Amino acid sequence: MIYLDNAATTRVRPEVLEIMTEYLSDNFANPSSIYAPARGAKGAIDTAREQVQKAIGADRPAEIFFTGSGSESINWALKSVATQNAHRGKHIITTAVEHPAVLVTLQHLEKEGFEVTILPVDEFAQISVDQVKNAIRPDTIIVAVMFANNEVGTMMPISEIGTHLKQINDERGKDNKIYFFCDAIQAVGRVPVDVNALNIDLMPISAHKMYGPKGVGALYVRRGIKMQPLIHGGGQERGRRGGTENVAGIAAMGLAVELAVAEMDDTTKKHRELQKYLIENTLKAIPHSRLNGHPEHRLPNSVNITFEFIEGEGMLLLLDSKGICASSGSACTSGSLDPSHVLMAMGMPHELAHGSLRLTFGRDTEKADLDKFLEVFPTIVERLRQISPLWEEFQRVGNIDALLGK
Ligand SMILES: *Cc1c(COP(=O)(O)O)cnc(C)c1O
């Protein structure tokens, strides 16, 4: 199997699997108990909290809360901060290309009376700091901008946005602060992320995107921000999230993020080379193909290309038959046939958005994997174009813009 879908999830690495096994078997105690093994389990959680803290440049371990997923961290952060600050403003700013966990949570808050400004993106899926500047109002309480897009890999100008918000917040005073929420789930472990250097206030991360297990997340909450309890119960996570801790998952997440960050320079260098190789050779091998996302400001492990005149599902099935796991840009997982909201927001016509393919590398990806892809993929595209009504039409009309009615 050739796995090129590391933006969807990653394989748990051996060191992480080992520590998980340890805390599920030998050291299985409940961290709230008082005997020695329990202290070991509690120690594992403390260690993981410090590992996450250090990996993202946070000041204190107490700024890290463990949760049950990236989506949970996102939901909790946005709902809690919105509710706690509703008395002074109900305006939230976000972008059109956020993950559904952010967009759908904000839709929910809209129903509760909040007002959401969704900033449009440019053709590369980026927003500018000026767009944020111009959208800010006296009643703005949250700016939510993702670090890097999970579909096309584009990185947002997070540093500039953070700097601008800091300036504004200095003028507005601490009782009228605009909170900077940044979904860094695709970024941590792949590119440098430092919450203090970037002035980020709330930042969700997820273990399974960086060689940890599924079902564990964390939320960075800058000191001084009050969080409503997410789950009432025992005093776990300082009374904010009751329930006996997922010790194995938390220990795994701590180690996974520590290792990913420690190896980041090497992985990035390798992935940048693979990325260049794959983009150049795919575009060269297949006519009528175009790169999606920003040509430079993109994650090192992410490639997204549109192949005109064909459907993403067909590509995925034929790739699967060759043992290659990839993903289309489209949101077909939710059972809808709508093309990806990200590609649509970038201004791509429906017909083209449907023909997009996302290939994302992991730490095990080698050039040979890409060569295998490059060997089989041109034939797949040819086959699909042969049965495509759009392709047939194009042969007749000879101009894609005319075909798309532009
Ligand atoms: C995967 C992902 C999420 C959701 O994280 P889960 O842990 O799967 O809930 C949110 N945002 C982005 C950008 C992601 O890539």
The ligand as a Tripos MOL2 file, in Angstrom:
@<TRIPOS>MOLECULE
LIG
   15    15     1     0     0
SMALL
NO_CHARGES

@<TRIPOS>ATOM
      1 C1         -8.1750   16.9690   11.0870 C.3       1 LIG1
      2 C2         -8.4810   18.4280   11.2620 C.ar      1 LIG1
      3 C3         -9.4250   18.8520   12.2180 C.ar      1 LIG1
      4 C4        -10.1950   17.8910   13.0740 C.3       1 LIG1
      5 O1         -9.3880   17.1900   13.9840 O.3       1 LIG1
      6 P1         -9.9350   15.7940   14.5980 P.3       1 LIG1
      7 O2         -8.9440   15.4230   15.6380 O.co2     1 LIG1
      8 O3         -9.9930   14.8210   13.4620 O.co2     1 LIG1
      9 O4        -11.2860   16.0860   15.1660 O.co2     1 LIG1
     10 C5         -9.6330   20.2100   12.3380 C.ar      1 LIG1
     11 N1         -8.9680   21.1060   11.5940 N.ar      1 LIG1
     12 C6         -8.0660   20.7300   10.6670 C.ar      1 LIG1
     13 C7         -7.3360   21.7740    9.8820 C.3       1 LIG1
     14 C8         -7.7960   19.3850   10.4710 C.ar      1 LIG1
     15 O5         -6.9120   19.0150    9.5350 O.3       1 LIG1
@<TRIPOS>BOND
     1     1     2 1
     2     2     3 ar
     3     2    14 ar
     4     3     4 1
     5     3    10 ar
     6     4     5 1
     7     5     6 1
     8     6     7 2
     9     6     8 1
    10     6     9 1
    11    10    11 ar
    12    11    12 ar
    13    12    13 1
    14    12    14 ar
    15    14    15 1
@<TRIPOS>SUBSTRUCTURE
     1 LIG1         1 GROUP 0 **** ****
